[in-house]
Amino acid sequence: MIPVGIAAIVCGVVGVRRAKRGEASNGRMARVGLVLGSVITVPTACFLMWLIVGLHDAYA
């Protein structure tokens, strides 16, 4: 899920910048993609870090 979230964040940032310059008319959808990408990436990354640390401690 992390690669998909990162792609959503990157596309959201690009879309917001284009909307600010007037090159695109869908700035609201770009912000939604940016937020949803962040919402999926941050908890997934935290969970994976918790899992890796937990497994490391279990086998150390």
Order of alpha helices (4+ residues) and beta strands (2+ residues): alpha-alpha
